[in-house]
Amino acid sequence: MKQRYEIPTAVYALMYDGNQILLQKRNHTGIEDGAFDLATSGHVEAGETYVDAIVRELKEELGIQVLPEDVAFSNMIHSKYHDDGLVYNNVYFKIKHYTGTPAVMEPSKNAGLEWFDLQTLPDNLIADRRLGIENDLKHQAFAEFGWE
């Protein structure tokens, strides 16, 4: 019998304010340190829905409250990372409303938050996260990354 395809899933928050998006600078994670990432990201835990995961991550990483009804699916990227061949399902959500002020709650992993204009995103934004933003702006629900 063929082995079933099992891959981890991560969720990402697209947080906009007008023509700007909130990004974090990665720090001491061992993966893409010094690069910009979306404001919040994290793994989906066993028994957790994707929406529950992003709501939990927003509270843990940014200290903000988000109701499930304020989370909207944007897109999914099936990513393969060439450095180690790791494969992920990356699911992106737009955050329509939140309570509180985003702040760095995990300074050991996050060197800071910054709002960027969508037309001048930083060069060191993680490539598949940039694709997630582009997909959202184009209303494209699915893409594959790193399979070339």
C-alpha positions as CSV (number, residue, x, y, z in Angstrom):
1,M,0.0,0.0,0.0
2,K,1.3,3.5,-0.9
3,Q,2.2,5.8,1.9
4,R,-0.2,8.7,2.3
5,Y,1.0,12.2,1.8
6,E,1.3,14.0,5.1
7,I,2.6,17.5,5.4
8,P,2.4,20.2,8.1
9,T,0.1,23.2,7.7
10,A,0.9,26.8,8.7
11,V,-1.4,29.7,8.9
12,Y,-0.5,33.4,8.1
13,A,-2.3,36.7,8.9
14,L,-2.6,39.4,6.3
15,M,-3.2,42.6,8.3
16,Y,-3.9,45.7,6.2
17,D,-4.4,49.3,7.1
18,G,-5.4,51.0,3.9
19,N,-2.5,50.5,1.5
20,Q,-0.1,49.1,4.1
21,I,0.5,45.7,5.5
22,L,2.0,44.8,8.9
23,L,5.2,42.7,8.8
24,Q,7.5,41.3,11.5
25,K,11.2,40.9,11.4
26,R,12.2,37.3,12.2
27,N,14.7,36.8,15.0
28,H,16.5,33.7,16.5
29,T,14.1,31.2,14.9
30,G,16.8,29.4,12.8
31,I,14.7,30.0,9.7
32,E,15.0,33.2,7.6
33,D,16.3,35.2,10.6
34,G,16.6,38.9,9.7
35,A,14.0,38.6,7.0
36,F,10.6,40.1,7.0
37,D,7.6,37.8,7.5
38,L,3.9,38.4,7.8
39,A,2.7,39.9,11.1
40,T,1.7,36.5,12.5
41,S,2.3,32.9,11.4
42,G,2.2,29.5,13.1
43,H,1.6,25.8,12.9
44,V,-1.9,24.3,13.1
45,E,-2.0,22.0,16.2
46,A,-3.6,18.6,16.3
47,G,-7.4,18.9,16.7
48,E,-7.4,22.6,15.8
49,T,-9.1,24.3,12.8
50,Y,-7.2,26.7,10.6
51,V,-9.3,29.6,11.9
52,D,-8.7,28.6,15.5
53,A,-5.0,28.4,14.8
54,I,-4.7,31.9,13.4
55,V,-6.9,33.4,16.2
56,R,-4.6,31.7,18.7
57,E,-1.4,32.8,17.0
58,L,-2.6,36.4,16.8
59,K,-3.2,36.4,20.6
60,E,0.1,34.7,21.3
61,E,2.3,36.7,19.0
62,L,0.7,40.1,18.8
63,G,-1.5,40.3,21.9
64,I,-4.7,41.1,19.9
65,Q,-8.1,39.6,20.1
66,V,-9.7,38.4,16.9
67,L,-13.1,36.8,16.6
68,P,-13.4,33.8,14.2
69,E,-16.0,35.8,12.1
70,D,-13.3,38.5,11.5
71,V,-11.0,35.9,9.8
72,A,-11.5,35.5,6.0
73,F,-9.7,32.9,3.8
74,S,-7.5,34.5,1.2
75,N,-5.3,31.8,-0.4
76,M,-3.3,28.7,0.0
77,I,0.2,28.0,-1.2
78,H,1.6,24.5,-1.5
79,S,5.3,25.2,-0.8
80,K,8.5,23.2,-1.2
81,Y,11.6,24.6,0.4
82,H,14.8,23.6,-1.5
83,D,17.2,23.9,1.3
84,D,15.8,20.7,3.0
85,G,13.0,19.6,0.7
86,L,10.4,20.4,3.4
87,V,6.9,20.7,2.1
88,Y,4.1,22.8,3.7
89,N,0.5,23.8,3.1
90,N,0.6,27.5,3.9
91,V,-2.9,29.0,4.4
92,Y,-3.3,32.8,4.3
93,F,-6.1,34.7,6.1
94,K,-7.2,38.3,5.9
95,I,-7.9,39.8,9.3
96,K,-11.0,42.1,8.9
97,H,-11.1,43.4,12.5
98,Y,-9.2,43.1,15.8
99,T,-9.2,44.5,19.3
100,G,-6.1,45.8,20.8
101,T,-2.8,47.2,19.5
102,P,-0.4,44.8,17.8
103,A,2.7,44.4,19.8
104,V,5.7,42.0,19.9
105,M,4.7,39.4,22.5
106,E,7.6,37.0,21.6
107,P,10.7,39.1,21.4
108,S,12.9,36.0,21.2
109,K,11.4,35.3,17.8
110,N,10.3,38.7,16.6
111,A,12.7,41.7,16.3
112,G,9.9,44.2,15.6
113,L,6.8,45.1,13.7
114,E,6.6,47.5,10.9
115,W,3.9,48.8,8.5
116,F,4.9,48.7,4.8
117,D,3.3,50.3,1.7
118,L,2.1,47.5,-0.6
119,Q,4.1,49.1,-3.5
120,T,7.4,49.2,-1.6
121,L,7.6,45.9,0.3
122,P,11.1,45.1,1.6
123,D,13.5,43.2,-0.6
124,N,14.1,40.7,2.2
125,L,10.5,39.7,2.6
126,I,10.3,35.9,2.5
127,A,9.5,34.9,-1.1
128,D,6.5,32.7,-0.5
129,R,5.0,35.3,1.9
130,R,5.4,37.9,-0.9
131,L,3.5,35.5,-3.2
132,G,0.8,35.1,-0.5
133,I,0.3,38.9,-0.5
134,E,0.3,39.1,-4.3
135,N,-2.3,36.3,-4.5
136,D,-4.5,38.1,-2.0
137,L,-4.3,41.4,-4.0
138,K,-5.1,39.5,-7.3
139,H,-7.8,37.4,-5.6
140,Q,-6.0,34.2,-6.6
141,A,-6.9,31.4,-4.2
142,F,-4.1,28.9,-4.9
143,A,-0.5,28.7,-6.0
144,E,2.5,26.4,-5.8
145,F,5.9,27.6,-4.8
146,G,9.3,26.0,-5.0
147,W,8.4,23.0,-7.1
148,E,10.5,24.0,-10.1
